[in-house]
Amino acid sequence: MHIYVKILKGNDFQVAVSSGQTVLGVKEILAMQISMPVEEQKLVFKGKALADDKRLSYYNIKEGDRLFLFSKKPEKTGSPSLGNVPKFAADLSYCSTTVLWDKLRVFLQRHFTPQDVEKVLIEFQKNFNSSLQRLSLDDIERLAITKLRQTNGAQEVS
């Protein structure tokens, strides 16, 4: 199913989720889409703050419903959480991976039933988010160097 998330003083965007997904799972998806660490997210539905351990079905969240996302100040701890998503830019509210998920959904619809499409898409998003969170700075540097070499090589050929 698709729900909408409204960022306070920001954009509205669509997220593919299942009713059995936990609020924490939704926050993890949002962390990747908008570069806001899970610890700083507060989701509200119909004026009620959502608990991380509850499923969307617990709150009777259905297709097309709108959640509101607020940013809360991170709690002060001795060391930063490894689960934090790095902030690659100051403001990514204009940027979303929704296009990627929509294109993947169209592809999956050719091969799966509608119910299975959503299940596969959610698992893919979880796996994708988990893989990105495991990237080290060295991994990112290697990817960047490879991409730069490919780009420079293509320019030299032209």
Secondary structure in CASP SS format (residue, H / E / C, confidence):
PFRMAT SS
TARGET T0000
AUTHOR 0000-0000-0000
METHOD secondary structure of the structure
MODEL  1
M C 1.00
H E 1.00
I E 1.00
Y E 1.00
V E 1.00
K E 1.00
I E 1.00
L C 1.00
K C 1.00
G C 1.00
N C 1.00
D E 1.00
F E 1.00
Q E 1.00
V E 1.00
A E 1.00
V C 1.00
S C 1.00
S C 1.00
G C 1.00
Q C 1.00
T E 1.00
V H 1.00
L H 1.00
G H 1.00
V H 1.00
K H 1.00
E H 1.00
I H 1.00
L H 1.00
A H 1.00
M H 1.00
Q H 1.00
I H 1.00
S C 1.00
M C 1.00
P C 1.00
V H 1.00
E H 1.00
E H 1.00
Q E 1.00
K E 1.00
L E 1.00
V E 1.00
F E 1.00
K C 1.00
G C 1.00
K E 1.00
A E 1.00
L C 1.00
A C 1.00
D C 1.00
D C 1.00
K C 1.00
R E 1.00
L H 1.00
S H 1.00
Y H 1.00
Y H 1.00
N C 1.00
I C 1.00
K C 1.00
E C 1.00
G C 1.00
D C 1.00
R E 1.00
L E 1.00
F E 1.00
L E 1.00
F E 1.00
S E 1.00
K C 1.00
K C 1.00
P C 1.00
E C 1.00
K C 1.00
T C 1.00
G C 1.00
S C 1.00
P C 1.00
S C 1.00
L C 1.00
G C 1.00
N C 1.00
V C 1.00
P C 1.00
K C 1.00
F C 1.00
A C 1.00
A C 1.00
D C 1.00
L C 1.00
S C 1.00
Y C 1.00
C C 1.00
S C 1.00
T C 1.00
T H 1.00
V H 1.00
L H 1.00
W H 1.00
D H 1.00
K H 1.00
L H 1.00
R H 1.00
V H 1.00
F H 1.00
L H 1.00
Q H 1.00
R C 1.00
H C 1.00
F C 1.00
T C 1.00
P H 1.00
Q H 1.00
D H 1.00
V H 1.00
E H 1.00
K H 1.00
V H 1.00
L H 1.00
I H 1.00
E H 1.00
F H 1.00
Q H 1.00
K H 1.00
N H 1.00
F H 1.00
N H 1.00
S H 1.00
S H 1.00
L H 1.00
Q H 1.00
R C 1.00
L C 1.00
S C 1.00
L H 1.00
D H 1.00
D H 1.00
I H 1.00
E H 1.00
R H 1.00
L H 1.00
A H 1.00
I H 1.00
T H 1.00
K H 1.00
L H 1.00
R H 1.00
Q H 1.00
T H 1.00
N H 1.00
G H 1.00
A H 1.00
Q H 1.00
E H 1.00
V H 1.00
S C 1.00
END
